[in-house]
Amino acid sequence: MSLPRLQLFEFNDLRWVGADVRDTLIESLSRGLDWGRTLTGLVGPFEEFLDAAGTRQVLDLCAGAGGPALILAKEFRRAGALPPEVRLTDLYPRRRAWERITRGEPTLVGHPEPVDATNIAAELGAGRARAIINAFHHFPPELARGILADAVRVRSPIWISEPFDRNPLLFLSFAPFGLAALLSNPVLTPERTWGKVALTWGLTPLALALSAWDGLVSTLRVYERSELEAMVAPLAADYRWRFGTYRYALGGKGYYFWGVPR
């Protein structure tokens, strides 16, 4: 029996949370995803999606600080494949973070203006497939349906992937990489501050507690296959939808879900 989906909060979603806290959580998560090679298994399925979509141009709808897009590009290169060209977008653009990562990865480019994933401008979406990597769980059902509906309305291919099932125990497979990434963050962060040092190496385990909470909540917010299929069922009969799973180190399991017009 599956757990019910809970729309709880994550600290890195809260606008009032300080930059040191948000950056510590996001940077540690991205580095842990990279060290754990959690996106390696997506290269083949993403290539299949791009082939079905008939494009190598991708619009990342919830790019955050750009970590997942950068990691996936690195995995493409490790596999000897050319990454797709990805335009990073977000309702709250992380321009400084995007400038850093796009300097080292020419297939990524940041879009400086805020973008509403439920209402993509025609000129921005034209010729591009849409993707949400490791972030669809942040959206409550109404917004999630709106994102899918906007893609189908203009017959845009769309990709969704998550590194976890709705099972908090599976988050344990990521824990060793996440903990190592968190503890090393004050040294490896691109913007070193005393606040990050205090959060991570101080007298209280604050960063560890916040990271554990966000990780647990992420798994409880993940949509399952039946919920995704129920969202798209009334949208368009002439779309081809595909669901699949992939594995990574220490028993980790993620999924992908994509749709393209027939």
C-alpha positions as YAML, in Angstrom:
chain: A
units: angstrom
residues:
- id: 1
  name: MET
  ca: [0.00, 0.00, 0.00]
- id: 2
  name: SER
  ca: [1.45, 3.37, -1.01]
- id: 3
  name: LEU
  ca: [1.70, 6.35, 1.29]
- id: 4
  name: PRO
  ca: [-0.65, 9.29, 0.71]
- id: 5
  name: ARG
  ca: [0.89, 12.31, -0.96]
- id: 6
  name: LEU
  ca: [1.46, 15.17, 1.50]
- id: 7
  name: GLN
  ca: [1.89, 18.76, 0.31]
- id: 8
  name: LEU
  ca: [4.25, 19.76, 3.11]
- id: 9
  name: PHE
  ca: [6.75, 22.60, 2.92]
- id: 10
  name: GLU
  ca: [10.46, 22.41, 2.17]
- id: 11
  name: PHE
  ca: [12.75, 25.04, 3.64]
- id: 12
  name: ASN
  ca: [14.39, 25.72, 0.29]
- id: 13
  name: ASP
  ca: [10.94, 26.71, -1.08]
- id: 14
  name: LEU
  ca: [10.33, 29.43, 1.50]
- id: 15
  name: ARG
  ca: [11.08, 32.93, 0.26]
- id: 16
  name: TRP
  ca: [11.83, 34.26, 3.75]
- id: 17
  name: VAL
  ca: [14.57, 31.70, 4.41]
- id: 18
  name: GLY
  ca: [17.98, 33.39, 4.31]
- id: 19
  name: ALA
  ca: [20.31, 33.01, 1.34]
- id: 20
  name: ASP
  ca: [22.91, 31.08, 3.37]
- id: 21
  name: VAL
  ca: [20.32, 28.50, 4.39]
- id: 22
  name: ARG
  ca: [18.78, 28.15, 0.93]
- id: 23
  name: ASP
  ca: [22.14, 27.98, -0.82]
- id: 24
  name: THR
  ca: [23.49, 25.42, 1.66]
- id: 25
  name: LEU
  ca: [20.51, 23.14, 1.07]
- id: 26
  name: ILE
  ca: [20.46, 23.49, -2.72]
- id: 27
  name: GLU
  ca: [24.23, 23.30, -3.21]
- id: 28
  name: SER
  ca: [24.50, 20.22, -1.00]
- id: 29
  name: LEU
  ca: [21.61, 18.53, -2.77]
- id: 30
  name: SER
  ca: [23.07, 19.16, -6.22]
- id: 31
  name: ARG
  ca: [26.52, 17.98, -5.19]
- id: 32
  name: GLY
  ca: [25.07, 14.86, -3.59]
- id: 33
  name: LEU
  ca: [23.09, 14.09, -6.75]
- id: 34
  name: ASP
  ca: [26.31, 14.45, -8.74]
- id: 35
  name: TRP
  ca: [28.50, 12.37, -6.41]
- id: 36
  name: GLY
  ca: [25.84, 9.65, -6.18]
- id: 37
  name: ARG
  ca: [25.51, 9.53, -9.99]
- id: 38
  name: THR
  ca: [21.75, 9.62, -9.49]
- id: 39
  name: LEU
  ca: [21.03, 10.85, -13.03]
- id: 40
  name: THR
  ca: [23.26, 8.42, -14.93]
- id: 41
  name: GLY
  ca: [20.30, 6.18, -15.75]
- id: 42
  name: LEU
  ca: [18.39, 9.04, -17.38]
- id: 43
  name: VAL
  ca: [20.70, 9.51, -20.36]
- id: 44
  name: GLY
  ca: [19.17, 6.70, -22.44]
- id: 45
  name: PRO
  ca: [15.52, 7.56, -21.64]
- id: 46
  name: PHE
  ca: [16.12, 11.26, -22.21]
- id: 47
  name: GLU
  ca: [17.70, 10.52, -25.59]
- id: 48
  name: GLU
  ca: [14.63, 8.46, -26.46]
- id: 49
  name: PHE
  ca: [12.40, 11.37, -25.42]
- id: 50
  name: LEU
  ca: [14.35, 13.84, -27.55]
- id: 51
  name: ASP
  ca: [14.17, 11.51, -30.55]
- id: 52
  name: ALA
  ca: [10.42, 11.17, -30.13]
- id: 53
  name: ALA
  ca: [10.10, 14.94, -29.66]
- id: 54
  name: GLY
  ca: [12.15, 15.65, -32.79]
- id: 55
  name: THR
  ca: [14.25, 18.37, -31.14]
- id: 56
  name: ARG
  ca: [17.50, 18.88, -29.22]
- id: 57
  name: GLN
  ca: [16.25, 22.16, -27.72]
- id: 58
  name: VAL
  ca: [14.92, 21.95, -24.15]
- id: 59
  name: LEU
  ca: [13.22, 24.44, -21.85]
- id: 60
  name: ASP
  ca: [13.97, 23.64, -18.19]
- id: 61
  name: LEU
  ca: [10.81, 24.88, -16.45]
- id: 62
  name: CYS
  ca: [11.96, 24.74, -12.83]
- id: 63
  name: ALA
  ca: [15.71, 25.08, -13.05]
- id: 64
  name: GLY
  ca: [16.36, 26.35, -9.54]
- id: 65
  name: ALA
  ca: [20.09, 26.95, -9.28]
- id: 66
  name: GLY
  ca: [20.68, 24.82, -12.40]
- id: 67
  name: GLY
  ca: [22.19, 21.81, -10.64]
- id: 68
  name: PRO
  ca: [20.08, 19.00, -12.18]
- id: 69
  name: ALA
  ca: [20.47, 20.38, -15.73]
- id: 70
  name: LEU
  ca: [24.23, 20.65, -15.29]
- id: 71
  name: ILE
  ca: [24.50, 17.15, -13.81]
- id: 72
  name: LEU
  ca: [22.48, 15.65, -16.66]
- id: 73
  name: ALA
  ca: [24.70, 17.43, -19.21]
- id: 74
  name: LYS
  ca: [27.77, 15.93, -17.47]
- id: 75
  name: GLU
  ca: [26.20, 12.47, -17.61]
- id: 76
  name: PHE
  ca: [25.59, 12.86, -21.34]
- id: 77
  name: ARG
  ca: [29.26, 13.69, -21.85]
- id: 78
  name: ARG
  ca: [30.38, 10.77, -19.64]
- id: 79
  name: ALA
  ca: [28.28, 8.51, -21.89]
- id: 80
  name: GLY
  ca: [29.98, 9.94, -24.97]
- id: 81
  name: ALA
  ca: [26.85, 11.78, -26.13]
- id: 82
  name: LEU
  ca: [26.30, 15.45, -26.90]
- id: 83
  name: PRO
  ca: [23.94, 17.05, -24.36]
- id: 84
  name: PRO
  ca: [20.83, 18.84, -25.61]
- id: 85
  name: GLU
  ca: [20.75, 22.62, -25.56]
- id: 86
  name: VAL
  ca: [18.90, 23.65, -22.41]
- id: 87
  name: ARG
  ca: [17.49, 27.07, -21.55]
- id: 88
  name: LEU
  ca: [17.21, 27.47, -17.77]
- id: 89
  name: THR
  ca: [14.03, 29.17, -16.56]
- id: 90
  name: ASP
  ca: [12.34, 29.67, -13.22]
- id: 91
  name: LEU
  ca: [9.69, 31.85, -11.59]
- id: 92
  name: TYR
  ca: [12.55, 33.14, -9.43]
- id: 93
  name: PRO
  ca: [15.62, 33.20, -11.73]
- id: 94
  name: ARG
  ca: [18.94, 32.41, -10.04]
- id: 95
  name: ARG
  ca: [20.98, 34.56, -12.41]
- id: 96
  name: ARG
  ca: [24.30, 34.49, -10.52]
- id: 97
  name: ALA
  ca: [24.19, 30.72, -10.13]
- id: 98
  name: TRP
  ca: [23.31, 30.28, -13.82]
- id: 99
  name: GLU
  ca: [26.15, 32.55, -14.90]
- id: 100
  name: ARG
  ca: [28.60, 30.32, -13.03]
- id: 101
  name: ILE
  ca: [27.42, 27.00, -14.41]
- id: 102
  name: THR
  ca: [26.89, 28.18, -18.00]
- id: 103
  name: ARG
  ca: [30.51, 29.36, -18.19]
- id: 104
  name: GLY
  ca: [31.61, 25.74, -17.93]
- id: 105
  name: GLU
  ca: [28.84, 24.07, -19.94]
- id: 106
  name: PRO
  ca: [28.14, 25.64, -23.36]
- id: 107
  name: THR
  ca: [24.87, 23.73, -23.88]
- id: 108
  name: LEU
  ca: [23.24, 25.59, -20.97]
- id: 109
  name: VAL
  ca: [21.97, 29.16, -21.12]
- id: 110
  name: GLY
  ca: [20.00, 31.11, -18.52]
- id: 111
  name: HIS
  ca: [16.80, 33.01, -19.25]
- id: 112
  name: PRO
  ca: [16.99, 36.15, -17.09]
- id: 113
  name: GLU
  ca: [13.26, 36.94, -16.78]
- id: 114
  name: PRO
  ca: [10.75, 35.14, -14.50]
- id: 115
  name: VAL
  ca: [8.84, 32.36, -16.28]
- id: 116
  name: ASP
  ca: [5.47, 30.95, -15.20]
- id: 117
  name: ALA
  ca: [5.55, 27.23, -16.02]
- id: 118
  name: THR
  ca: [1.76, 27.18, -16.44]
- id: 119
  name: ASN
  ca: [1.81, 29.91, -19.11]
- id: 120
  name: ILE
  ca: [4.90, 29.74, -21.33]
- id: 121
  name: ALA
  ca: [5.25, 32.57, -23.85]
- id: 122
  name: ALA
  ca: [4.95, 31.35, -27.44]
- id: 123
  name: GLU
  ca: [8.32, 32.75, -28.51]
- id: 124
  name: LEU
  ca: [10.08, 31.09, -25.58]
- id: 125
  name: GLY
  ca: [8.50, 27.67, -26.04]
- id: 126
  name: ALA
  ca: [8.63, 27.51, -29.84]
- id: 127
  name: GLY
  ca: [10.66, 24.54, -31.06]
- id: 128
  name: ARG
  ca: [11.62, 23.46, -27.55]
- id: 129
  name: ALA
  ca: [10.64, 20.41, -25.55]
- id: 130
  name: ARG
  ca: [9.87, 21.11, -21.89]
- id: 131
  name: ALA
  ca: [11.49, 19.39, -18.93]
- id: 132
  name: ILE
  ca: [11.20, 19.38, -15.15]
- id: 133
  name: ILE
  ca: [14.07, 17.48, -13.58]
- id: 134
  name: ASN
  ca: [13.86, 16.58, -9.87]
- id: 135
  name: ALA
  ca: [11.35, 19.37, -9.19]
- id: 136
  name: PHE
  ca: [7.81, 18.37, -10.18]
- id: 137
  name: HIS
  ca: [7.05, 17.39, -6.57]
- id: 138
  name: HIS
  ca: [7.30, 21.05, -5.55]
- id: 139
  name: PHE
  ca: [4.02, 21.83, -7.33]
- id: 140
  name: PRO
  ca: [0.65, 21.13, -5.69]
- id: 141
  name: PRO
  ca: [-1.83, 19.20, -7.87]
- id: 142
  name: GLU
  ca: [-3.57, 22.24, -9.36]
- id: 143
  name: LEU
  ca: [-0.31, 23.80, -10.53]
- id: 144
  name: ALA
  ca: [1.06, 20.43, -11.67]
- id: 145
  name: ARG
  ca: [-2.00, 19.89, -13.87]
- id: 146
  name: GLY
  ca: [-1.64, 23.44, -15.17]
- id: 147
  name: ILE
  ca: [1.95, 22.81, -16.27]
- id: 148
  name: LEU
  ca: [0.95, 19.67, -18.15]
- id: 149
  name: ALA
  ca: [-2.11, 21.34, -19.64]
- id: 150
  name: ASP
  ca: [-0.09, 24.29, -20.97]
- id: 151
  name: ALA
  ca: [2.33, 21.93, -22.70]
- id: 152
  name: VAL
  ca: [-0.46, 19.91, -24.29]
- id: 153
  name: ARG
  ca: [-2.35, 23.06, -25.32]
- id: 154
  name: VAL
  ca: [0.49, 24.07, -27.64]
- id: 155
  name: ARG
  ca: [1.48, 20.46, -28.45]
- id: 156
  name: SER
  ca: [4.85, 20.71, -26.77]
- id: 157
  name: PRO
  ca: [6.72, 17.55, -25.71]
- id: 158
  name: ILE
  ca: [7.20, 17.41, -21.94]
- id: 159
  name: TRP
  ca: [9.51, 15.42, -19.66]
- id: 160
  name: ILE
  ca: [9.27, 14.88, -15.89]
- id: 161
  name: SER
  ca: [11.72, 12.93, -13.74]
- id: 162
  name: GLU
  ca: [12.24, 12.41, -10.02]
- id: 163
  name: PRO
  ca: [15.11, 10.63, -8.24]
- id: 164
  name: PHE
  ca: [12.84, 9.00, -5.62]
- id: 165
  name: ASP
  ca: [9.61, 7.07, -5.23]
- id: 166
  name: ARG
  ca: [7.14, 8.10, -2.55]
- id: 167
  name: ASN
  ca: [9.00, 6.04, 0.00]
- id: 168
  name: PRO
  ca: [11.10, 7.79, 2.66]
- id: 169
  name: LEU
  ca: [13.18, 4.63, 3.16]
- id: 170
  name: LEU
  ca: [14.55, 4.94, -0.38]
- id: 171
  name: PHE
  ca: [15.94, 8.35, 0.54]
- id: 172
  name: LEU
  ca: [18.49, 6.42, 2.61]
- id: 173
  name: SER
  ca: [20.23, 5.41, -0.62]
- id: 174
  name: PHE
  ca: [21.05, 9.08, -1.19]
- id: 175
  name: ALA
  ca: [21.94, 9.85, 2.43]
- id: 176
  name: PRO
  ca: [25.68, 8.97, 2.32]
- id: 177
  name: PHE
  ca: [26.27, 11.21, -0.71]
- id: 178
  name: GLY
  ca: [24.03, 13.96, 0.66]
- id: 179
  name: LEU
  ca: [25.76, 13.95, 4.05]
- id: 180
  name: ALA
  ca: [29.22, 14.09, 2.50]
- id: 181
  name: ALA
  ca: [28.11, 16.92, 0.22]
- id: 182
  name: LEU
  ca: [26.60, 18.84, 3.12]
- id: 183
  name: LEU
  ca: [29.65, 18.55, 5.38]
- id: 184
  name: SER
  ca: [32.00, 19.66, 2.60]
- id: 185
  name: ASN
  ca: [29.82, 22.51, 1.40]
- id: 186
  name: PRO
  ca: [31.50, 25.34, 3.38]
- id: 187
  name: VAL
  ca: [34.72, 24.52, 1.48]
- id: 188
  name: LEU
  ca: [33.28, 23.68, -1.94]
- id: 189
  name: THR
  ca: [30.55, 26.31, -2.17]
- id: 190
  name: PRO
  ca: [31.21, 28.91, -4.89]
- id: 191
  name: GLU
  ca: [30.22, 31.68, -2.43]
- id: 192
  name: ARG
  ca: [31.90, 31.12, 0.93]
- id: 193
  name: THR
  ca: [30.30, 32.85, 3.90]
- id: 194
  name: TRP
  ca: [30.62, 32.55, 7.66]
- id: 195
  name: GLY
  ca: [26.88, 31.85, 7.75]
- id: 196
  name: LYS
  ca: [27.37, 28.63, 5.79]
- id: 197
  name: VAL
  ca: [30.20, 27.62, 8.09]
- id: 198
  name: ALA
  ca: [28.06, 28.24, 11.17]
- id: 199
  name: LEU
  ca: [25.11, 26.35, 9.71]
- id: 200
  name: THR
  ca: [27.16, 23.29, 8.82]
- id: 201
  name: TRP
  ca: [30.03, 23.15, 11.28]
- id: 202
  name: GLY
  ca: [28.59, 25.12, 14.19]
- id: 203
  name: LEU
  ca: [27.52, 23.92, 17.60]
- id: 204
  name: THR
  ca: [24.02, 22.97, 16.42]
- id: 205
  name: PRO
  ca: [23.14, 20.41, 13.70]
- id: 206
  name: LEU
  ca: [20.89, 22.95, 12.00]
- id: 207
  name: ALA
  ca: [21.93, 22.32, 8.40]
- id: 208
  name: LEU
  ca: [21.68, 18.56, 8.90]
- id: 209
  name: ALA
  ca: [18.19, 18.88, 10.41]
- id: 210
  name: LEU
  ca: [16.95, 21.15, 7.62]
- id: 211
  name: SER
  ca: [18.43, 18.90, 4.93]
- id: 212
  name: ALA
  ca: [16.91, 15.78, 6.49]
- id: 213
  name: TRP
  ca: [13.51, 17.48, 6.67]
- id: 214
  name: ASP
  ca: [13.63, 18.64, 3.06]
- id: 215
  name: GLY
  ca: [14.75, 15.21, 1.87]
- id: 216
  name: LEU
  ca: [11.99, 13.43, 3.77]
- id: 217
  name: VAL
  ca: [9.34, 15.87, 2.58]
- id: 218
  name: SER
  ca: [10.54, 15.58, -1.02]
- id: 219
  name: THR
  ca: [9.79, 11.85, -1.01]
- id: 220
  name: LEU
  ca: [6.34, 12.42, 0.50]
- id: 221
  name: ARG
  ca: [5.48, 15.00, -2.18]
- id: 222
  name: VAL
  ca: [6.50, 12.89, -5.17]
- id: 223
  name: TYR
  ca: [3.67, 12.01, -7.56]
- id: 224
  name: GLU
  ca: [3.16, 8.35, -8.37]
- id: 225
  name: ARG
  ca: [2.52, 6.85, -11.78]
- id: 226
  name: SER
  ca: [-1.25, 6.57, -11.30]
- id: 227
  name: GLU
  ca: [-1.47, 10.24, -10.28]
- id: 228
  name: LEU
  ca: [0.55, 11.41, -13.27]
- id: 229
  name: GLU
  ca: [-1.54, 9.35, -15.66]
- id: 230
  name: ALA
  ca: [-4.74, 10.67, -14.09]
- id: 231
  name: MET
  ca: [-3.52, 14.25, -14.65]
- id: 232
  name: VAL
  ca: [-2.91, 13.74, -18.36]
- id: 233
  name: ALA
  ca: [-5.89, 11.48, -19.11]
- id: 234
  name: PRO
  ca: [-8.35, 14.34, -19.84]
- id: 235
  name: LEU
  ca: [-5.86, 16.53, -21.68]
- id: 236
  name: ALA
  ca: [-5.27, 14.95, -25.08]
- id: 237
  name: ALA
  ca: [-5.94, 11.57, -26.59]
- id: 238
  name: ASP
  ca: [-3.36, 12.15, -29.33]
- id: 239
  name: TYR
  ca: [-0.35, 12.27, -27.02]
- id: 240
  name: ARG
  ca: [1.92, 9.31, -26.43]
- id: 241
  name: TRP
  ca: [2.84, 9.00, -22.74]
- id: 242
  name: ARG
  ca: [5.56, 6.80, -21.34]
- id: 243
  name: PHE
  ca: [6.53, 5.95, -17.75]
- id: 244
  name: GLY
  ca: [9.72, 4.20, -16.70]
- id: 245
  name: THR
  ca: [12.07, 3.71, -13.76]
- id: 246
  name: TYR
  ca: [15.84, 3.72, -13.41]
- id: 247
  name: ARG
  ca: [18.33, 2.65, -10.77]
- id: 248
  name: TYR
  ca: [21.45, 4.12, -9.22]
- id: 249
  name: ALA
  ca: [23.91, 3.41, -6.42]
- id: 250
  name: LEU
  ca: [22.97, 1.82, -3.08]
- id: 251
  name: GLY
  ca: [19.54, 0.69, -4.22]
- id: 252
  name: GLY
  ca: [18.34, 4.10, -5.35]
- id: 253
  name: LYS
  ca: [15.35, 4.24, -7.68]
- id: 254
  name: GLY
  ca: [13.91, 7.10, -9.69]
- id: 255
  name: TYR
  ca: [11.32, 7.47, -12.44]
- id: 256
  name: TYR
  ca: [10.66, 9.40, -15.62]
- id: 257
  name: PHE
  ca: [7.39, 10.30, -17.35]
- id: 258
  name: TRP
  ca: [7.18, 11.94, -20.72]
- id: 259
  name: GLY
  ca: [4.65, 12.77, -23.40]
- id: 260
  name: VAL
  ca: [4.90, 13.77, -27.06]
- id: 261
  name: PRO
  ca: [2.21, 14.52, -29.64]
- id: 262
  name: ARG
  ca: [1.49, 11.57, -31.91]
...
